């Protein structure tokens, strides 16, 4: 990703393309360097550029609805260009949406939550969008094609706040206990609101 301003130069990251957005993510330290909803992308083209060493490289130029133009560098720019073009045209939508959770139910609550995602190397807090309906709680990161967490509310046995510091500050962590004994950890800027909503929509959690 080429950045302008006080710092001018290429910032290394990984490009992710989902059915809804284009994201550049840095691994260490973990940070979203840039992202754009696909419905704001007005044009994409391959732009040749001569490097400092004299080599010509193809860059991906993305024009946005607000007039901005972003320049991306990729190992296989033609492949990324083709995928982006096909996704915007809708030709890859069925494949990308395969296995996604339908969201036909009206939302009771939506907003930003952190999810402590289990990893082989240890759990990792990730920020994303949560959606609570009468039947389920889902959580999805902006770089994921489908939700990483899908919890039917019939499987929710209890909700409690735990002391200590979380991504949302002191006392921001919620522990959701399932009927199988599993514990799911979430963090919120407004944990009381989410705890009330979850408890109200789950009979088992309300009587826990």
C-alpha positions in Angstrom: 0.0 0.0 0.0 1.5 3.4 -1.0 0.9 6.0 1.6 1.1 9.8 1.2 1.5 12.7 3.6 4.1 12.8 6.4 5.2 9.3 5.5 5.5 8.6 1.8 6.3 5.1 0.8 5.2 1.5 0.6 3.8 -0.2 3.7 3.9 -4.0 3.7 0.7 -5.9 4.3 -1.5 -8.7 3.0 -4.4 -7.9 0.7 -7.7 -9.6 1.5 -10.7 -9.6 -0.9 -14.1 -10.6 0.5 -17.6 -10.4 -1.0 -18.0 -7.0 0.6 -14.7 -5.2 0.8 -11.0 -4.9 0.0 -8.7 -4.8 3.0 -4.9 -4.4 3.5 -3.9 -6.0 6.8 -0.5 -5.8 8.5 0.4 -8.9 10.5 2.8 -7.6 13.1 1.7 -5.5 14.9 -1.8 -6.4 13.7 -3.4 -3.5 12.0 -5.8 -2.7 9.2 -3.8 -0.4 7.0 -6.5 0.4 4.5 -10.0 -0.9 3.6 -12.8 0.0 1.2 -16.3 -1.3 0.7 -16.7 -2.7 -2.8 -19.7 -0.5 -3.5 -17.5 2.5 -3.1 -15.0 1.3 -5.7 -15.6 3.1 -9.0 -12.7 1.8 -11.1 -9.8 -0.6 -11.0 -6.9 -0.6 -13.4 -3.4 -2.0 -13.7 -0.9 0.8 -13.7 2.7 0.2 -14.8 5.4 1.9 -12.6 9.1 2.0 -12.9 10.9 1.1 -9.6 14.1 2.7 -8.2 16.1 -0.2 -9.7 14.7 0.5 -13.2 12.3 -2.5 -13.2 8.8 -2.0 -14.4 6.1 -3.3 -12.0 2.4 -3.5 -12.4 0.4 -1.8 -9.6 -3.3 -1.9 -8.9 -4.9 1.5 -8.9 -8.2 1.6 -7.1 -10.4 4.7 -7.6 -13.1 5.4 -5.0 -16.4 7.2 -5.0 -15.0 10.1 -2.9 -12.3 10.8 -5.5 -9.4 9.1 -3.7 -7.0 6.9 -5.6 -5.1 4.2 -3.8 -2.1 2.3 -5.2 -1.7 -1.4 -4.2 1.3 -3.6 -5.0 0.8 -7.4 -5.2 2.8 -10.4 -6.1 0.3 -11.3 -8.8 -1.4 -8.1 -9.7 -3.2 -9.5 -12.7 -4.8 -12.2 -10.6 -6.0 -9.7 -8.0 -7.3 -7.4 -10.7 -9.2 -10.3 -12.3 -10.7 -11.4 -8.9 -11.7 -7.9 -8.0 -13.3 -7.3 -11.4 -15.3 -10.6 -11.2 -16.4 -10.0 -7.6 -17.7 -6.5 -8.5 -19.5 -7.9 -11.5 -21.2 -10.5 -9.2 -19.7 -13.5 -11.0 -18.0 -14.9 -7.9 -20.8 -14.1 -5.4 -22.2 -17.6 -5.1 -18.8 -19.2 -4.4 -17.8 -16.5 -1.9 -21.1 -16.7 -0.1 -21.1 -20.5 0.1 -21.7 -21.6 3.7 -22.4 -18.0 4.9 -25.0 -17.6 7.5 -28.2 -16.1 6.2 -29.2 -12.9 7.9 -32.9 -12.7 7.0 -33.9 -12.2 10.7 -34.2 -8.6 11.8 -31.4 -7.5 14.2 -32.1 -6.9 17.8 -28.7 -5.4 18.3 -25.7 -4.7 16.1 -22.3 -3.1 16.8 -18.6 -3.5 17.3 -17.3 -6.3 19.5 -14.0 -7.9 20.1 -13.9 -11.7 19.9 -11.2 -13.8 21.6 -10.6 -16.2 18.7 -9.0 -19.6 19.6 -5.7 -20.1 17.8 -3.2 -22.8 17.9 -0.5 -20.3 19.0 -2.9 -18.9 21.7 -6.1 -16.9 21.7 -6.2 -13.6 19.8 -8.5 -10.6 20.3 -10.0 -9.4 17.0 -12.3 -6.5 16.3 -15.4 -6.9 14.2 -19.1 -6.6 13.8 -21.6 -8.5 15.9 -25.2 -9.1 15.0 -27.8 -10.4 17.5 -31.2 -11.7 16.2 -33.9 -13.6 18.0 -32.2 -16.8 17.0 -28.4 -16.3 16.9 -25.4 -14.2 17.7 -22.9 -13.8 14.9 -19.5 -12.1 14.8 -17.5 -11.3 11.7 -14.2 -9.6 11.1 -13.9 -7.1 8.2 -11.3 -9.3 6.6 -13.3 -12.5 6.8 -15.7 -13.8 4.1 -18.0 -15.4 6.6 -18.7 -15.1 10.4 -16.0 -16.6 12.7 -18.6 -17.0 15.4 -22.2 -18.3 15.0 -23.9 -19.1 18.3 -27.5 -20.2 18.3 -29.2 -18.7 21.3 -30.6 -22.1 22.2 -27.0 -23.1 23.0 -26.4 -20.1 25.3 -26.6 -21.1 28.9 -25.2 -18.0 30.7 -23.7 -14.5 30.4 -21.4 -12.8 32.9 -19.0 -9.9 33.1 -15.5 -10.7 34.4 -13.1 -8.4 36.2 -9.9 -7.2 34.6 -8.9 -5.4 31.6 -10.0 -6.1 28.0 -9.8 -4.5 24.6 -12.7 -2.2 25.5 -11.1 -1.1 28.8 -11.6 -2.2 32.4 -14.5 -4.6 33.0 -15.2 -4.9 29.2 -15.0 -8.6 28.9 -18.1 -10.8 28.7 -18.0 -14.6 29.1 -20.7 -16.6 27.3 -21.2 -20.1 28.6 -22.8 -22.6 26.2 -24.9 -25.7 27.0 -21.9 -27.9 26.3 -19.7 -26.1 28.8 -17.7 -24.1 26.3 -16.8 -20.5 27.2 -16.8 -17.7 24.6 -15.1 -14.5 25.4 -16.2 -11.2 23.9 -15.4 -7.6 24.8 -17.4 -4.4 24.3 -17.3 -0.7 24.9 -20.8 -1.1 26.4 -20.7 -4.6 28.0 -23.8 -4.0 30.2 -26.0 -3.4 27.1 -24.8 -6.5 25.3 -25.2 -8.6 28.5 -28.8 -7.4 28.9 -29.6 -8.1 25.3 -28.1 -11.5 25.3 -29.8 -12.5 28.5 -33.2 -11.1 27.3 -33.1 -13.2 24.1 -32.0 -16.4 25.7 -34.3 -18.1 28.2 -31.6 -20.4 29.5 -29.2 -17.5 30.1 -31.9 -15.5 31.8 -32.4 -18.3 34.4 -28.7 -19.1 34.8 
